[in-house]
Amino acid sequence: MCDSLKDYSETSFYPGCLSFTSFSAVLKIINIKARNWWIDKNFTKLLELLHEMLPKGNTLSTRHYEAKKILCPMGI
């Protein structure tokens, strides 16, 4: 569990991105979901769209369940 969390926290969000890691990006996006009471289905649609819009090679999960699994080791 900790190894995968460490990997996500060290993996660039997309090639050349210096601002976000895979972990920090998912954490920020899920935080927006929680603050705005978005349902999982609509959140998945947003993730799919963002994944298409971001540069090729991005690590954004396209499903709410996948994104949530990244944060599970933290108990969030």
Helices and strands as residue ranges (DSSP letters): H 2-10, H 22-35, H 40-53, H 64-71, G 72-74
